[in-house]
Amino acid sequence: MIKTLTCIECPMGCEITVEEENGAVKNVSGNSCPRGKLYAESEAVCPKRVVTSTVRAESGEMVPVKTNKPVNKNEIFKVMDIIKRTRCRLPVQLGEVLVKNISGDADLIVSGNV
């Protein structure tokens, strides 16, 4: 199976071709740097994303949050369900962990002071 991806690792936006065989990457071409090759291999086999959202504080304000590491793309709905049910007490600080290990070893952290 051959997939064509646009790399998002740097501003160049290389068009990368990934050849897969039996669920494994056989060949990567079109990348201008090593980061593109790593991105393409990961994206083809197990795509991941950083999840950004908001959590409602007990007082009603919305607090910006994100995962501190990318999570498997197939777990995003599970992560969003946990975020939807999460509440926090103000004040919170940038980088404060609200949910430890929300997905694998990724934590949900505050992404702005409130």
Backbone atoms as SQL, in Angstrom:
CREATE TABLE atoms (id INTEGER PRIMARY KEY, chain TEXT, resi INTEGER, resn TEXT, atom TEXT, x REAL, y REAL, z REAL);
INSERT INTO atoms VALUES
  (1, 'A', 1, 'MET', 'N', 0.843, -1.168, 0.000),
  (2, 'A', 1, 'MET', 'CA', 0.000, 0.000, 0.000),
  (3, 'A', 1, 'MET', 'C', 0.894, 1.238, 0.000),
  (4, 'A', 2, 'ILE', 'N', 0.545, 2.220, -0.795),
  (5, 'A', 2, 'ILE', 'CA', 1.312, 3.459, -0.890),
  (6, 'A', 2, 'ILE', 'C', 0.436, 4.608, -0.416),
  (7, 'A', 3, 'LYS', 'N', 1.005, 5.431, 0.497),
  (8, 'A', 3, 'LYS', 'CA', 0.311, 6.610, 1.021),
  (9, 'A', 3, 'LYS', 'C', 1.148, 7.832, 0.701),
  (10, 'A', 4, 'THR', 'N', 0.457, 8.932, 0.390),
  (11, 'A', 4, 'THR', 'CA', 1.129, 10.206, 0.189),
  (12, 'A', 4, 'THR', 'C', 0.715, 11.132, 1.323),
  (13, 'A', 5, 'LEU', 'N', 1.706, 11.724, 2.003),
  (14, 'A', 5, 'LEU', 'CA', 1.471, 12.593, 3.142),
  (15, 'A', 5, 'LEU', 'C', 2.143, 13.939, 2.908),
  (16, 'A', 6, 'THR', 'N', 1.600, 14.968, 3.529),
  (17, 'A', 6, 'THR', 'CA', 2.279, 16.249, 3.572),
  (18, 'A', 6, 'THR', 'C', 2.880, 16.376, 4.955),
  (19, 'A', 7, 'CYS', 'N', 4.173, 16.514, 5.010),
  (20, 'A', 7, 'CYS', 'CA', 4.877, 16.571, 6.288),
  (21, 'A', 7, 'CYS', 'C', 4.555, 17.884, 7.007),
  (22, 'A', 8, 'ILE', 'N', 4.353, 17.800, 8.324),
  (23, 'A', 8, 'ILE', 'CA', 4.047, 18.977, 9.137),
  (24, 'A', 8, 'ILE', 'C', 5.152, 19.252, 10.164),
  (25, 'A', 9, 'GLU', 'N', 6.303, 18.621, 10.010),
  (26, 'A', 9, 'GLU', 'CA', 7.388, 18.769, 10.984),
  (27, 'A', 9, 'GLU', 'C', 8.159, 20.072, 10.837),
  (28, 'A', 10, 'CYS', 'N', 8.153, 20.677, 9.673),
  (29, 'A', 10, 'CYS', 'CA', 8.836, 21.958, 9.476),
  (30, 'A', 10, 'CYS', 'C', 8.075, 22.739, 8.403),
  (31, 'A', 11, 'PRO', 'N', 8.430, 23.992, 8.185),
  (32, 'A', 11, 'PRO', 'CA', 7.700, 24.824, 7.209),
  (33, 'A', 11, 'PRO', 'C', 7.811, 24.382, 5.751),
  (34, 'A', 12, 'MET', 'N', 8.711, 23.463, 5.418),
  (35, 'A', 12, 'MET', 'CA', 8.885, 23.051, 4.016),
  (36, 'A', 12, 'MET', 'C', 7.671, 22.311, 3.467),
  (37, 'A', 13, 'GLY', 'N', 6.956, 21.565, 4.299),
  (38, 'A', 13, 'GLY', 'CA', 5.757, 20.860, 3.850),
  (39, 'A', 13, 'GLY', 'C', 6.010, 19.854, 2.738),
  (40, 'A', 14, 'CYS', 'N', 7.035, 19.055, 2.892),
  (41, 'A', 14, 'CYS', 'CA', 7.386, 18.070, 1.859),
  (42, 'A', 14, 'CYS', 'C', 6.239, 17.089, 1.606),
  (43, 'A', 15, 'GLU', 'N', 6.080, 16.707, 0.349),
  (44, 'A', 15, 'GLU', 'CA', 5.146, 15.646, 0.000),
  (45, 'A', 15, 'GLU', 'C', 5.924, 14.336, 0.094),
  (46, 'A', 16, 'ILE', 'N', 5.522, 13.507, 1.038),
  (47, 'A', 16, 'ILE', 'CA', 6.258, 12.280, 1.333),
  (48, 'A', 16, 'ILE', 'C', 5.434, 11.074, 0.905),
  (49, 'A', 17, 'THR', 'N', 6.089, 10.122, 0.290),
  (50, 'A', 17, 'THR', 'CA', 5.452, 8.874, -0.110),
  (51, 'A', 17, 'THR', 'C', 5.930, 7.772, 0.830),
  (52, 'A', 18, 'VAL', 'N', 4.958, 7.044, 1.368),
  (53, 'A', 18, 'VAL', 'CA', 5.259, 5.955, 2.290),
  (54, 'A', 18, 'VAL', 'C', 4.742, 4.662, 1.675),
  (55, 'A', 19, 'GLU', 'N', 5.614, 3.686, 1.581),
  (56, 'A', 19, 'GLU', 'CA', 5.224, 2.368, 1.077),
  (57, 'A', 19, 'GLU', 'C', 5.153, 1.415, 2.272),
  (58, 'A', 20, 'GLU', 'N', 3.971, 0.834, 2.460),
  (59, 'A', 20, 'GLU', 'CA', 3.759, -0.107, 3.561),
  (60, 'A', 20, 'GLU', 'C', 3.583, -1.520, 3.028),
  (61, 'A', 21, 'GLU', 'N', 4.019, -2.468, 3.826),
  (62, 'A', 21, 'GLU', 'CA', 3.813, -3.871, 3.490),
  (63, 'A', 21, 'GLU', 'C', 3.572, -4.637, 4.785),
  (64, 'A', 22, 'ASN', 'N', 2.429, -5.312, 4.873),
  (65, 'A', 22, 'ASN', 'CA', 2.063, -6.082, 6.066),
  (66, 'A', 22, 'ASN', 'C', 2.085, -5.245, 7.340),
  (67, 'A', 23, 'GLY', 'N', 1.598, -4.006, 7.265),
  (68, 'A', 23, 'GLY', 'CA', 1.515, -3.141, 8.436),
  (69, 'A', 23, 'GLY', 'C', 2.823, -2.513, 8.871),
  (70, 'A', 24, 'ALA', 'N', 3.864, -2.672, 8.073),
  (71, 'A', 24, 'ALA', 'CA', 5.164, -2.084, 8.409),
  (72, 'A', 24, 'ALA', 'C', 5.635, -1.179, 7.270),
  (73, 'A', 25, 'VAL', 'N', 6.369, -0.146, 7.603),
  (74, 'A', 25, 'VAL', 'CA', 6.897, 0.768, 6.592),
  (75, 'A', 25, 'VAL', 'C', 8.069, 0.112, 5.888),
  (76, 'A', 26, 'LYS', 'N', 7.951, 0.045, 4.560),
  (77, 'A', 26, 'LYS', 'CA', 8.995, -0.568, 3.744),
  (78, 'A', 26, 'LYS', 'C', 9.933, 0.488, 3.168),
  (79, 'A', 27, 'ASN', 'N', 9.364, 1.658, 2.787),
  (80, 'A', 27, 'ASN', 'CA', 10.171, 2.701, 2.172),
  (81, 'A', 27, 'ASN', 'C', 9.518, 4.068, 2.372),
  (82, 'A', 28, 'VAL', 'N', 10.349, 5.083, 2.570),
  (83, 'A', 28, 'VAL', 'CA', 9.890, 6.476, 2.677),
  (84, 'A', 28, 'VAL', 'C', 10.708, 7.294, 1.698),
  (85, 'A', 29, 'SER', 'N', 10.026, 8.141, 0.914),
  (86, 'A', 29, 'SER', 'CA', 10.747, 9.007, -0.022),
  (87, 'A', 29, 'SER', 'C', 10.058, 10.365, -0.091),
  (88, 'A', 30, 'GLY', 'N', 10.823, 11.372, -0.520),
  (89, 'A', 30, 'GLY', 'CA', 10.293, 12.710, -0.688),
  (90, 'A', 30, 'GLY', 'C', 10.580, 13.648, 0.466),
  (91, 'A', 31, 'ASN', 'N', 11.102, 13.128, 1.567),
  (92, 'A', 31, 'ASN', 'CA', 11.417, 13.980, 2.711),
  (93, 'A', 31, 'ASN', 'C', 12.740, 14.703, 2.482),
  (94, 'A', 32, 'SER', 'N', 12.807, 15.954, 2.942),
  (95, 'A', 32, 'SER', 'CA', 14.036, 16.743, 2.811),
  (96, 'A', 32, 'SER', 'C', 14.935, 16.655, 4.035),
  (97, 'A', 33, 'CYS', 'N', 14.390, 16.113, 5.126),
  (98, 'A', 33, 'CYS', 'CA', 15.184, 16.031, 6.352),
  (99, 'A', 33, 'CYS', 'C', 14.813, 14.752, 7.118),
  (100, 'A', 34, 'PRO', 'N', 15.617, 14.369, 8.091),
  (101, 'A', 34, 'PRO', 'CA', 15.336, 13.146, 8.862),
  (102, 'A', 34, 'PRO', 'C', 14.025, 13.222, 9.655),
  (103, 'A', 35, 'ARG', 'N', 13.631, 14.434, 10.069),
  (104, 'A', 35, 'ARG', 'CA', 12.367, 14.572, 10.817),
  (105, 'A', 35, 'ARG', 'C', 11.177, 14.143, 9.959),
  (106, 'A', 36, 'GLY', 'N', 11.247, 14.414, 8.670),
  (107, 'A', 36, 'GLY', 'CA', 10.174, 14.028, 7.766),
  (108, 'A', 36, 'GLY', 'C', 10.032, 12.519, 7.661),
  (109, 'A', 37, 'LYS', 'N', 11.157, 11.836, 7.645),
  (110, 'A', 37, 'LYS', 'CA', 11.123, 10.369, 7.582),
  (111, 'A', 37, 'LYS', 'C', 10.486, 9.805, 8.847),
  (112, 'A', 38, 'LEU', 'N', 10.895, 10.303, 10.004),
  (113, 'A', 38, 'LEU', 'CA', 10.311, 9.843, 11.277),
  (114, 'A', 38, 'LEU', 'C', 8.819, 10.149, 11.348),
  (115, 'A', 39, 'TYR', 'N', 8.421, 11.356, 10.905),
  (116, 'A', 39, 'TYR', 'CA', 7.008, 11.735, 10.889),
  (117, 'A', 39, 'TYR', 'C', 6.212, 10.773, 10.011),
  (118, 'A', 40, 'ALA', 'N', 6.713, 10.505, 8.821),
  (119, 'A', 40, 'ALA', 'CA', 5.996, 9.647, 7.876),
  (120, 'A', 40, 'ALA', 'C', 5.852, 8.225, 8.405),
  (121, 'A', 41, 'GLU', 'N', 6.911, 7.695, 9.008),
  (122, 'A', 41, 'GLU', 'CA', 6.846, 6.343, 9.566),
  (123, 'A', 41, 'GLU', 'C', 5.804, 6.268, 10.679),
  (124, 'A', 42, 'SER', 'N', 5.801, 7.256, 11.555),
  (125, 'A', 42, 'SER', 'CA', 4.839, 7.285, 12.660),
  (126, 'A', 42, 'SER', 'C', 3.415, 7.478, 12.141),
  (127, 'A', 43, 'GLU', 'N', 3.244, 8.400, 11.220),
  (128, 'A', 43, 'GLU', 'CA', 1.915, 8.715, 10.693),
  (129, 'A', 43, 'GLU', 'C', 1.316, 7.526, 9.942),
  (130, 'A', 44, 'ALA', 'N', 2.138, 6.771, 9.268),
  (131, 'A', 44, 'ALA', 'CA', 1.647, 5.630, 8.488),
  (132, 'A', 44, 'ALA', 'C', 1.252, 4.465, 9.378),
  (133, 'A', 45, 'VAL', 'N', 2.005, 4.225, 10.449),
  (134, 'A', 45, 'VAL', 'CA', 1.785, 3.053, 11.284),
  (135, 'A', 45, 'VAL', 'C', 0.876, 3.352, 12.478),
  (136, 'A', 46, 'CYS', 'N', 1.124, 4.445, 13.174),
  (137, 'A', 46, 'CYS', 'CA', 0.361, 4.778, 14.382),
  (138, 'A', 46, 'CYS', 'C', 0.301, 6.295, 14.530),
  (139, 'A', 47, 'PRO', 'N', -0.629, 6.952, 13.832),
  (140, 'A', 47, 'PRO', 'CA', -0.688, 8.415, 13.886),
  (141, 'A', 47, 'PRO', 'C', -1.008, 8.923, 15.290),
  (142, 'A', 48, 'LYS', 'N', -0.372, 10.038, 15.651),
  (143, 'A', 48, 'LYS', 'CA', -0.571, 10.637, 16.972),
  (144, 'A', 48, 'LYS', 'C', -0.815, 12.129, 16.823),
  (145, 'A', 49, 'ARG', 'N', -1.517, 12.692, 17.796),
  (146, 'A', 49, 'ARG', 'CA', -1.814, 14.117, 17.809),
  (147, 'A', 49, 'ARG', 'C', -1.772, 14.651, 19.228),
  (148, 'A', 50, 'VAL', 'N', -1.353, 15.914, 19.379),
  (149, 'A', 50, 'VAL', 'CA', -1.528, 16.623, 20.639),
  (150, 'A', 50, 'VAL', 'C', -2.977, 17.093, 20.648),
  (151, 'A', 51, 'VAL', 'N', -3.679, 16.868, 21.754),
  (152, 'A', 51, 'VAL', 'CA', -5.084, 17.267, 21.874),
  (153, 'A', 51, 'VAL', 'C', -5.140, 18.587, 22.631),
  (154, 'A', 52, 'THR', 'N', -5.816, 19.580, 22.066),
  (155, 'A', 52, 'THR', 'CA', -6.017, 20.857, 22.743),
  (156, 'A', 52, 'THR', 'C', -7.511, 21.072, 22.940),
  (157, 'A', 53, 'SER', 'N', -7.864, 21.646, 24.083),
  (158, 'A', 53, 'SER', 'CA', -9.271, 21.868, 24.389),
  (159, 'A', 53, 'SER', 'C', -9.376, 22.860, 25.547),
  (160, 'A', 54, 'THR', 'N', -10.515, 22.843, 26.213),
  (161, 'A', 54, 'THR', 'CA', -10.723, 23.644, 27.417),
  (162, 'A', 54, 'THR', 'C', -11.412, 22.788, 28.466),
  (163, 'A', 55, 'VAL', 'N', -11.174, 23.139, 29.733),
  (164, 'A', 55, 'VAL', 'CA', -11.810, 22.491, 30.873),
  (165, 'A', 55, 'VAL', 'C', -12.556, 23.588, 31.629),
  (166, 'A', 56, 'ARG', 'N', -13.733, 23.262, 32.108),
  (167, 'A', 56, 'ARG', 'CA', -14.499, 24.241, 32.878),
  (168, 'A', 56, 'ARG', 'C', -14.034, 24.212, 34.335),
  (169, 'A', 57, 'ALA', 'N', -13.698, 25.393, 34.850),
  (170, 'A', 57, 'ALA', 'CA', -13.359, 25.512, 36.264),
  (171, 'A', 57, 'ALA', 'C', -14.643, 25.434, 37.078),
  (172, 'A', 58, 'GLU', 'N', -14.527, 25.099, 38.357),
  (173, 'A', 58, 'GLU', 'CA', -15.702, 25.009, 39.225),
  (174, 'A', 58, 'GLU', 'C', -16.468, 26.327, 39.268),
  (175, 'A', 59, 'SER', 'N', -15.763, 27.443, 39.080),
  (176, 'A', 59, 'SER', 'CA', -16.401, 28.764, 39.100),
  (177, 'A', 59, 'SER', 'C', -16.992, 29.166, 37.753),
  (178, 'A', 60, 'GLY', 'N', -16.829, 28.324, 36.730),
  (179, 'A', 60, 'GLY', 'CA', -17.448, 28.577, 35.434),
  (180, 'A', 60, 'GLY', 'C', -16.506, 29.018, 34.335),
  (181, 'A', 61, 'GLU', 'N', -15.334, 29.563, 34.674),
  (182, 'A', 61, 'GLU', 'CA', -14.393, 29.998, 33.651),
  (183, 'A', 61, 'GLU', 'C', -13.873, 28.804, 32.859),
  (184, 'A', 62, 'MET', 'N', -13.468, 29.076, 31.630),
  (185, 'A', 62, 'MET', 'CA', -12.893, 28.046, 30.788),
  (186, 'A', 62, 'MET', 'C', -11.367, 28.139, 30.868),
  (187, 'A', 63, 'VAL', 'N', -10.724, 26.998, 31.054),
  (188, 'A', 63, 'VAL', 'CA', -9.275, 26.909, 31.216),
  (189, 'A', 63, 'VAL', 'C', -8.697, 26.184, 30.000),
  (190, 'A', 64, 'PRO', 'N', -7.734, 26.807, 29.298),
  (191, 'A', 64, 'PRO', 'CA', -7.125, 26.134, 28.146),
  (192, 'A', 64, 'PRO', 'C', -6.232, 24.978, 28.605),
  (193, 'A', 65, 'VAL', 'N', -6.353, 23.839, 27.920),
  (194, 'A', 65, 'VAL', 'CA', -5.578, 22.643, 28.262),
  (195, 'A', 65, 'VAL', 'C', -5.065, 21.976, 26.994),
  (196, 'A', 66, 'LYS', 'N', -4.071, 21.118, 27.182),
  (197, 'A', 66, 'LYS', 'CA', -3.561, 20.297, 26.079),
  (198, 'A', 66, 'LYS', 'C', -2.877, 19.090, 26.668),
  (199, 'A', 67, 'THR', 'N', -2.659, 18.075, 25.824),
  (200, 'A', 67, 'THR', 'CA', -1.852, 16.940, 26.265),
  (201, 'A', 67, 'THR', 'C', -0.386, 17.353, 26.117),
  (202, 'A', 68, 'ASN', 'N', 0.430, 16.923, 27.058),
  (203, 'A', 68, 'ASN', 'CA', 1.843, 17.307, 27.005),
  (204, 'A', 68, 'ASN', 'C', 2.644, 16.469, 26.021),
  (205, 'A', 69, 'LYS', 'N', 2.037, 15.419, 25.498),
  (206, 'A', 69, 'LYS', 'CA', 2.647, 14.562, 24.476),
  (207, 'A', 69, 'LYS', 'C', 1.549, 14.165, 23.494),
  (208, 'A', 70, 'PRO', 'N', 1.914, 13.816, 22.281),
  (209, 'A', 70, 'PRO', 'CA', 0.902, 13.323, 21.345),
  (210, 'A', 70, 'PRO', 'C', 0.282, 12.017, 21.842),
  (211, 'A', 71, 'VAL', 'N', -1.007, 11.841, 21.555),
  (212, 'A', 71, 'VAL', 'CA', -1.707, 10.607, 21.912),
  (213, 'A', 71, 'VAL', 'C', -2.115, 9.900, 20.626),
  (214, 'A', 72, 'ASN', 'N', -2.303, 8.601, 20.711),
  (215, 'A', 72, 'ASN', 'CA', -2.730, 7.843, 19.533),
  (216, 'A', 72, 'ASN', 'C', -4.024, 8.434, 18.990),
  (217, 'A', 73, 'LYS', 'N', -4.068, 8.617, 17.694),
  (218, 'A', 73, 'LYS', 'CA', -5.224, 9.239, 17.053),
  (219, 'A', 73, 'LYS', 'C', -6.518, 8.482, 17.355),
  (220, 'A', 74, 'ASN', 'N', -6.434, 7.159, 17.493),
  (221, 'A', 74, 'ASN', 'CA', -7.640, 6.373, 17.759),
  (222, 'A', 74, 'ASN', 'C', -8.119, 6.512, 19.206),
  (223, 'A', 75, 'GLU', 'N', -7.383, 7.238, 20.068),
  (224, 'A', 75, 'GLU', 'CA', -7.802, 7.465, 21.445),
  (225, 'A', 75, 'GLU', 'C', -8.309, 8.883, 21.698),
  (226, 'A', 76, 'ILE', 'N', -8.363, 9.708, 20.661),
  (227, 'A', 76, 'ILE', 'CA', -8.745, 11.105, 20.845),
  (228, 'A', 76, 'ILE', 'C', -10.154, 11.237, 21.411),
  (229, 'A', 77, 'PHE', 'N', -11.112, 10.445, 20.955),
  (230, 'A', 77, 'PHE', 'CA', -12.480, 10.557, 21.475),
  (231, 'A', 77, 'PHE', 'C', -12.532, 10.182, 22.956),
  (232, 'A', 78, 'LYS', 'N', -11.760, 9.187, 23.360),
  (233, 'A', 78, 'LYS', 'CA', -11.684, 8.804, 24.775),
  (234, 'A', 78, 'LYS', 'C', -11.096, 9.947, 25.600),
  (235, 'A', 79, 'VAL', 'N', -10.032, 10.546, 25.103),
  (236, 'A', 79, 'VAL', 'CA', -9.391, 11.670, 25.782),
  (237, 'A', 79, 'VAL', 'C', -10.365, 12.844, 25.898),
  (238, 'A', 80, 'MET', 'N', -11.077, 13.136, 24.825),
  (239, 'A', 80, 'MET', 'CA', -12.035, 14.250, 24.856),
  (240, 'A', 80, 'MET', 'C', -13.168, 13.982, 25.846),
  (241, 'A', 81, 'ASP', 'N', -13.582, 12.742, 25.978),
  (242, 'A', 81, 'ASP', 'CA', -14.625, 12.405, 26.953),
  (243, 'A', 81, 'ASP', 'C', -14.130, 12.679, 28.377),
  (244, 'A', 82, 'ILE', 'N', -12.887, 12.321, 28.658),
  (245, 'A', 82, 'ILE', 'CA', -12.314, 12.597, 29.978),
  (246, 'A', 82, 'ILE', 'C', -12.207, 14.106, 30.199),
  (247, 'A', 83, 'ILE', 'N', -11.758, 14.838, 29.186),
  (248, 'A', 83, 'ILE', 'CA', -11.640, 16.294, 29.293),
  (249, 'A', 83, 'ILE', 'C', -13.008, 16.911, 29.579),
  (250, 'A', 84, 'LYS', 'N', -14.032, 16.427, 28.898),
  (251, 'A', 84, 'LYS', 'CA', -15.386, 16.972, 29.072),
  (252, 'A', 84, 'LYS', 'C', -15.863, 16.831, 30.521),
  (253, 'A', 85, 'ARG', 'N', -15.454, 15.759, 31.196),
  (254, 'A', 85, 'ARG', 'CA', -15.884, 15.504, 32.573),
  (255, 'A', 85, 'ARG', 'C', -14.957, 16.117, 33.627),
  (256, 'A', 86, 'THR', 'N', -13.824, 16.656, 33.192),
  (257, 'A', 86, 'THR', 'CA', -12.833, 17.195, 34.126),
  (258, 'A', 86, 'THR', 'C', -13.212, 18.609, 34.571),
  (259, 'A', 87, 'ARG', 'N', -13.047, 18.886, 35.860),
  (260, 'A', 87, 'ARG', 'CA', -13.249, 20.216, 36.435),
  (261, 'A', 87, 'ARG', 'C', -12.000, 20.564, 37.239),
  (262, 'A', 88, 'CYS', 'N', -11.715, 21.836, 37.381),
  (263, 'A', 88, 'CYS', 'CA', -10.569, 22.256, 38.176),
  (264, 'A', 88, 'CYS', 'C', -10.953, 23.439, 39.052),
  (265, 'A', 89, 'ARG', 'N', -10.145, 23.702, 40.027),
  (266, 'A', 89, 'ARG', 'CA', -10.350, 24.828, 40.939),
  (267, 'A', 89, 'ARG', 'C', -9.291, 25.878, 40.622),
  (268, 'A', 90, 'LEU', 'N', -9.720, 27.124, 40.480),
  (269, 'A', 90, 'LEU', 'CA', -8.795, 28.225, 40.188),
  (270, 'A', 90, 'LEU', 'C', -8.117, 28.693, 41.465),
  (271, 'A', 91, 'PRO', 'N', -6.931, 29.248, 41.397),
  (272, 'A', 91, 'PRO', 'CA', -6.146, 29.528, 40.196),
  (273, 'A', 91, 'PRO', 'C', -5.382, 28.295, 39.722),
  (274, 'A', 92, 'VAL', 'N', -5.053, 28.278, 38.438),
  (275, 'A', 92, 'VAL', 'CA', -4.203, 27.247, 37.855),
  (276, 'A', 92, 'VAL', 'C', -3.055, 27.933, 37.142),
  (277, 'A', 93, 'GLN', 'N', -1.956, 27.225, 36.998),
  (278, 'A', 93, 'GLN', 'CA', -0.758, 27.784, 36.379),
  (279, 'A', 93, 'GLN', 'C', -0.383, 27.002, 35.126),
  (280, 'A', 94, 'LEU', 'N', 0.249, 27.688, 34.214),
  (281, 'A', 94, 'LEU', 'CA', 0.757, 27.084, 32.989),
  (282, 'A', 94, 'LEU', 'C', 1.584, 25.846, 33.326),
  (283, 'A', 95, 'GLY', 'N', 1.271, 24.714, 32.693),
  (284, 'A', 95, 'GLY', 'CA', 2.013, 23.477, 32.895),
  (285, 'A', 95, 'GLY', 'C', 1.493, 22.597, 34.016),
  (286, 'A', 96, 'GLU', 'N', 0.541, 23.093, 34.789),
  (287, 'A', 96, 'GLU', 'CA', -0.019, 22.298, 35.892),
  (288, 'A', 96, 'GLU', 'C', -0.744, 21.076, 35.330),
  (289, 'A', 97, 'VAL', 'N', -0.514, 19.920, 35.928),
  (290, 'A', 97, 'VAL', 'CA', -1.145, 18.679, 35.476),
  (291, 'A', 97, 'VAL', 'C', -2.543, 18.581, 36.068),
  (292, 'A', 98, 'LEU', 'N', -3.542, 18.441, 35.192),
  (293, 'A', 98, 'LEU', 'CA', -4.929, 18.258, 35.649),
  (294, 'A', 98, 'LEU', 'C', -5.327, 16.796, 35.659),
  (295, 'A', 99, 'VAL', 'N', -4.856, 16.014, 34.665),
  (296, 'A', 99, 'VAL', 'CA', -5.148, 14.585, 34.603),
  (297, 'A', 99, 'VAL', 'C', -3.849, 13.865, 34.257),
  (298, 'A', 100, 'LYS', 'N', -3.361, 13.078, 35.196),
  (299, 'A', 100, 'LYS', 'CA', -2.137, 12.300, 34.982),
  (300, 'A', 100, 'LYS', 'C', -2.460, 11.088, 34.106),
  (301, 'A', 101, 'ASN', 'N', -1.608, 10.805, 33.148),
  (302, 'A', 101, 'ASN', 'CA', -1.762, 9.638, 32.255),
  (303, 'A', 101, 'ASN', 'C', -3.145, 9.577, 31.609),
  (304, 'A', 102, 'ILE', 'N', -3.552, 10.661, 30.999),
  (305, 'A', 102, 'ILE', 'CA', -4.872, 10.688, 30.334),
  (306, 'A', 102, 'ILE', 'C', -4.913, 9.694, 29.178),
  (307, 'A', 103, 'SER', 'N', -3.744, 9.437, 28.590),
  (308, 'A', 103, 'SER', 'CA', -3.619, 8.435, 27.528),
  (309, 'A', 103, 'SER', 'C', -2.172, 7.982, 27.493),
  (310, 'A', 104, 'GLY', 'N', -1.939, 6.730, 27.847),
  (311, 'A', 104, 'GLY', 'CA', -0.560, 6.255, 27.924),
  (312, 'A', 104, 'GLY', 'C', 0.206, 7.068, 28.946),
  (313, 'A', 105, 'ASP', 'N', 1.352, 7.610, 28.529),
  (314, 'A', 105, 'ASP', 'CA', 2.131, 8.428, 29.454),
  (315, 'A', 105, 'ASP', 'C', 1.920, 9.928, 29.238),
  (316, 'A', 106, 'ALA', 'N', 0.902, 10.296, 28.462),
  (317, 'A', 106, 'ALA', 'CA', 0.583, 11.705, 28.228),
  (318, 'A', 106, 'ALA', 'C', -0.315, 12.232, 29.344),
  (319, 'A', 107, 'ASP', 'N', 0.016, 13.417, 29.838),
  (320, 'A', 107, 'ASP', 'CA', -0.788, 14.084, 30.857),
  (321, 'A', 107, 'ASP', 'C', -1.586, 15.211, 30.219),
  (322, 'A', 108, 'LEU', 'N', -2.697, 15.586, 30.862),
  (323, 'A', 108, 'LEU', 'CA', -3.462, 16.759, 30.460),
  (324, 'A', 108, 'LEU', 'C', -2.954, 17.911, 31.315),
  (325, 'A', 109, 'ILE', 'N', -2.434, 18.955, 30.648),
  (326, 'A', 109, 'ILE', 'CA', -1.865, 20.080, 31.382),
  (327, 'A', 109, 'ILE', 'C', -2.563, 21.382, 31.020),
  (328, 'A', 110, 'VAL', 'N', -2.459, 22.348, 31.916),
  (329, 'A', 110, 'VAL', 'CA', -2.997, 23.693, 31.680),
  (330, 'A', 110, 'VAL', 'C', -2.063, 24.391, 30.704),
  (331, 'A', 111, 'SER', 'N', -2.635, 25.043, 29.685),
  (332, 'A', 111, 'SER', 'CA', -1.807, 25.697, 28.676),
  (333, 'A', 111, 'SER', 'C', -1.882, 27.211, 28.746),
  (334, 'A', 112, 'GLY', 'N', -2.396, 27.746, 29.862),
  (335, 'A', 112, 'GLY', 'CA', -2.417, 29.197, 30.070),
  (336, 'A', 112, 'GLY', 'C', -2.793, 29.501, 31.515),
  (337, 'A', 113, 'ASN', 'N', -2.221, 30.562, 32.072),
  (338, 'A', 113, 'ASN', 'CA', -2.543, 30.938, 33.454),
  (339, 'A', 113, 'ASN', 'C', -3.968, 31.475, 33.539),
  (340, 'A', 114, 'VAL', 'N', -4.726, 31.007, 34.536),
  (341, 'A', 114, 'VAL', 'CA', -6.085, 31.505, 34.765),
  (342, 'A', 114, 'VAL', 'C', -6.254, 31.715, 36.251);
